[in-house]
Amino acid sequence: MERYNVMVSCLVLAATAFASPLPRQGVDNSVRKLSNNSSINAPLTDWIKNGNTDLQWYTTISVGTPPQQFNVLIDTGSQGLVLPASNCTSCSPQTLFEPSKSSTFSWMPDESGQVLFSTGGDTIPFSAEQGAHCTVVTDIASLQGLAATSYKFYLCDQEGPALSSMPNIDGILGFGIQDNSGQSLLWALYDEGLLDDPVFGIYTPSGQATGGQLTVGGVDDTKFDGELVWLDLDPLSVDHDIWAMDVQTIFVSGEQLMVASNDSVAKKPYPQSLTVLDTGTSFMMAPDYETARDIYAQISPRIYQIDPVGTWGAPCSDMEEITAELTFLFGYDGATQLNVTIPSNSFNLGPYPGEDGVCQAVINNYQSSNLNDDGRGVWICGSPLLKHYYTAWNGLDLRTGFAALKSLSSSSSTVHQAPAPHSSATHSC
């Protein structure tokens, strides 16, 4: 999920309306005590919509003493942990956290406000940002037995409908970069010396209700083939606390995307842009209407915009026959670059509510242009792309790694620290 972080620049990327963010506790790394068992694997469950559409992956965490368990969405598009409180009347059917039942719980009543999200876990884009009214609290939080003490998180007494519409998912567990705007559980575990590295890996086998895996503190090389290709993040990642990647250009079925030129009837190759890598978004979000239009024009004349918030689709029979692939060239000039592809079987997101016989296409667009200050368009790359790769995330060195998924039947459970290759070549997974 994209979350607003103050309206900085024209990125219009999301984050909280709190008066002050959750501070990361200062840690002297020279005296950090490291655990001998500093990498863990957590199983991921796939939330599947319409019987066949992969949307989101979630895991179980424990909060409080004695522990209360919650299913939380794995979200690289936000920071921190968001949970519903026992006094929330708009949070049904989620499991609610009960502060009175935890002996280690503490309120921070002077720190409350709105947490806002611009995209959600469902495929339908928001017509307006969705929010939750929350208070910052502290308690013990643990993942697979690895516990952070006095962990700060958001406890919410009111949520918008889009935040409580996913069955079996109670809250959101953010996995941001260096954690300047809010304390993620990953960084809390790292700061307490429980992880050697603030690195995590995500394995999401498509179409498998179970079998996914989150590795915290390293990567699991039994879940991918070959080597990870590491790509440097755009410097804007630090400014906005996001996983921002440079996009050199886009290809549709191997042909470079051609777009309209402002001052000519002739078309030009799609220019450089940016993308936010967001596991908490269930679709691809193009920077503007024109980009989505030009992509679909190279795929099928039957695809059209089906609502005013930027959703596209076509008769389901036409969507099922699409054979196109969409490829992004990630990485910036002079650094490692990589082709990453959405295959044709991920273009159809299933039936669109209220439109009989119409199925939703994978790319939505912002209602108004989402541009960086330098004029580059800003995409959101969600689960339809990321689920096709093993991804590794290093918020300390500001890099993301991609590798080809290994089939579920051939994998085991060995974990090792993430490698750090650097090259100037262009790769394909």
N, C-alpha and C positions, 0 to 999 in steps of 0.2 A: 504494500500500500504506500502510496506517496503521501507524505505528511508535511504540512507546511511549517517552515522554520522562520518566520518573519518574512515579509515580502521584500527580500533582497534581490536586486537586479530584476531583469525581465525573465529570468528562468521560471518564475512563478512556480517554484518548487515548494512544497508544503512544509508546515511545521506547527509548533504549538503556540497558543496565545497566552502562555504563562508569562508572568512578569519577568521571571528569570528561569533559565533552563536548569535541568538537573546537573549539578557540577560533578565532574569526575574527581574522585578523591586523589590527592597527590600521593605519589608513591616513589620512594627512593629505590631505583632498580638495583643499586649496589648492595642493598640488604634484603632484596626479595628472596624469600625462601621457596625453592622450587620443589614440587612434588616429584617423586620417582615414577608416578603413574599419571602423566599430565595430559593425556589425550583420551577422550571418551567418545563412544558411539551412541547415538540416540535414534531409535527407530522412528521413521516418518510414515504417517498414514496419508493416503491420497484422497482428497475430497473430490469425488467424481460427480459431475452434473449430467443430467439427461442420459445416464447410463454409460456414456463413453467419452465424455469431455473432461480431461484433466484440468483442474483449476488451481488447487492450493494443496499444500502439504503442512501437516501439523504434527506436533509431538506433545508429550506430557511432561509437565514440570510440577514440582512441589513447592508450596509456599506456607510458611508459618510453623508453629510448634504447638501441638503435633501437626504434621504436614497435611495440608489440603491440596488435592490434585486438580490440575486444570489442563485442558487441551489448548495449545496455543499455536497460532499461525506463525510459520517461519517467514519473517518479513525483512528483506534487505532494504526496503524503501522507507524504514522508519527507525527511530531510536527507542530503546527502553522497553519496558514491560507495561502493558495496559490490561487491567483486569476489572471485571464488574464487581461492585460492592453488594453486600447483603441487603442494603436499603435501596437498590436500584429497581424501580418499577417498570422500566422499559427494556430490561435486559433478558427477558424470557426468550428462549428456554435455556439460557446459559447457566452453567454452574457458577454460583456467586461466592466470593470470598467473604468469610465471616470473621472480622477483626476480633470480636469478643472471645473467639475460640482459640486464639493464638497468644501464648504467653510472651512471645518475642516481638509482638507487633507494636509499632509506634506511629502516631499521627504527626504530620507536619502541617498544622492547620493554616499557617500563614502562606502556604504554597498551594494554591488551587487556581483552576482556570479551565480553559477549553483546549482539548486536543483535537486538531482538525486533520481530516484526510481528504485528498483530492481524487483518489481512486480506491477501489475496494476489491474484495475477493470474488465478487460475482462478475459476470461478463458484461453487464450493462453499465455504461459509464454514468457517473453522477451528474445530475443537472446543476447541482450546487454542492460545495464541499460538505462532507458529513462530519459531525463532531460528537464529542463526549465531554461532559463536565466531570472533572477529576480533581483529586487531591493527591499531593505527593506524600507517600507513606514509606515506612521502612519495615523490613522483616527478613527472615532467612528465606532464600530462594535457592532451590537446587535442581540440577539436571543430571539424571542418572547417578545420583548420590554425591555429586560434586556441588558443594554448597557455598554460597556467598552470604556472609553475615551482614546485618544492617544494610541490606540492599534496598536502594531507593527505587520505587516504581509508582505508576499512576493507578490509583484506585478510583473507579468512576461510579457516581450515583445516578447518572443519566447518559444514555447513548442514543444516537440516531439509528433509525431502522436498518440502515445498510450495515451497521456494525454488529448487529445481532441477528442477521438473517442466514448465517451459515450453520447448518446443523452440525453438532458435535464439536464446534469450535467456540471456546469460551473467551479467549483473549488473543492478544497480539504480542509476539516476542520479537522486538526489533534487533537487527544486527547491523548497526551502522559502522562507519569507518573509525577514525581516531577518537570518536566519542566526545566531541566538544559541546554538543547540545543536549545530551541526555545519556544516562548511564545504561548501557546494554548489559545483559547478564554476562556476555562473553568478556567484556572489559572488566567487570567486577571480579570475575574468577581469575583473570590475568593479574589484576592489581593485587589480589590477595595471595599471589604466588602459586596458585593451583594449576596454572597453565604455563608452559615454557614459552609459547608463542600465541598471540591473539589471532590465530589463523583458524578458519573453519572450512569444511568441505560439504557439498550438498550432492546427494545422489538421488535422483527422482526418476525411476524407470516408468516410462509412459504406459498408462493403461493398467498398472498394477495397484490394486487397492492398498496392499501392504508391500513391504520390501524396500521402501525408501530408507535413506539414512542421512542423518546429520552427524558429522564428525567435528568435534570442538577441540582445538589445540593442535590440529594437524590435518592431514588428508589420509584417505584410505586408498592405497594403490591397487587394491583388489577390485575396486569399483570402476576402473577405467582402463582403456587400452592405450599403450604407448606412453608418451610423456605429456605432462601438463605444459601448455603453451601459456606463458605469463605475459600479460599485457599491462602496461603502465596506465594508470587512471589519468584523466584530465586534471590539471591543477584546480579546477573548479570544485572538485570533490571535497577539498579541505574547506573552501569557502562556504559550502552549502551542506556539509555533512552527508554527502550522497556518494554512491558508487557511479561516477560519471565517466563515460567512455567516449573517445572520439570515434566518429563514423566517417570514413573516407568517401564512401559512395555506397550505392545499393544496386543489386542486380535482380532482375526478374527472370527466372529460368535461364540464367547465364547471360542474359542481355542487360547491359547497363541501363538503369532507369533514366529515361529522358523526361525532362520537365519543361514547362513553359517558361520562356524568358520574358522579363518585364518589359523590355524595349524592342521585342522582335517577335514575329510570328514563328520564327524558327525555334526549335527546342534545343536544350542544352543538357549535358550530363548532370545528374543529381549532385549538388555541391556537398562540401563537408558539412557535417552536423554533429550533434552530441546526442548521447542517449543515457538515460538513467537505468541501471540494471536493478530490477525490482521484482523479487520473487513473490511479493504480495499483491501483484496486479495480474489479473487473469486474461489480459489481452495485450495487444500492441497498440500504443497510442502515438499516432503521427502528429507532427508539430502543427499542422493546419489542414484545412479542407483540401487545398490544392494538391498537397503531397499524397493524401489518400486517394484522391480522384485519379491522379496520374498513375499510381501503382495499379489500381483496379482496372484502369483502361488497358493496361498491358496483360491483364489476367483474363477478364471476361466482361463483355458488354452488358451482361445480365445483372451485374452487381451495382447496386445503387444505395444512396443514403436513405435509411429507413426511419430515422427520427431526428429531431432537431438538436439532440445532444451529441451527435457525431458518430452514431452507429451505422454500419453498412451491412448489407445482406443481399440475398437473392432467393428465388424459389429453392427449396431444399434439394430438389432433384438436380438443379444446376450446381449447387454448392458441392454435392457429392461427386460431381464429375470433374472438378478442378484438378488439373495436373501440374500447376505451376509451383515453383519453389521461390522463396524470397531469401536473398543472401545479403548480409551486411558485412562490409569490410571494416573491422574494428582496428583501432590503433592509430597513433598519429605519425606524422612525417618523421623519418629518421629513426623510428623505433620499431619493435616487433609489431607485425600486423597479422590479422587472422580473419579468414572467411567463416562466418557462422550462418547457418541456414535453418529456416523454418520449412519443413517438408510439406508437400501438398496435403497430407492427411491431417495436418493441424490447422488448415484454413477454415474449417467449418466448426463453429462453436455451438452448434445445435439450434433448435427452434427458438425463435424470438417471441417473447410473451406478447400476446395481443395481436400478432400478425399471423393468421392461419396459413400454414404452408410455406412460411418464410424462415430461413435459417440465417443466423448471424455470421458475418465474416470476421476474421481474426483482427483486422486493423480498424480501430476507431480513430477519430481525430478530435483535437481540441476545438472548442466552439470559436475561440479567437486564437490567433497565432501565438504559439509558445516559442519565443525567440530569446536567445542570449543577448547580452549587450552588444556583442560583435556581429549580430545578425544571423548567427547560425541557428537553425531550427533545433529544438530539443524534443527527442523521442522519449517514450517510456518503453523499454523492452521487458515484458513480463514473462510469465511462465510458459506461454506458447513457444518461445524461443529457448529459454534457459533450461527447460526440462529435457531437451535433447542432448545435453552435455553434462559431464561431471564438471562442476564448477568449484574453484577454490578461491577463497577471499582473504586477502591480507591487508587489513586496514592500517597496519603500522608502516609497511613499505609502499602502500598505495598501489596495489596490483591485484588483478583478478586473473585466475588461470582457467583454461578450458581444455578438456580432453574428451575423447570419444567414450561414450558409456560402454561398460562391459555388461553382457547379458546377465540377468539375475542368477541363472543356474550355475554360472562359472565363478561366482565371487565367494570370498570368505570374509574374514573380519580383521585382518592385520592393519595396524595404523602406524604411520610414520610421519615425521615432520615434513612440511611442505618444502620442496626444492626451490631454487631461485635462479633458473636459467635466464640469460639475456642474449638476444640476438637481434639482427636487423632484417631477418627474412620474413616473407609472407607465408603463412601456413594455412592449411585447411584441415579441419577435423572430420 
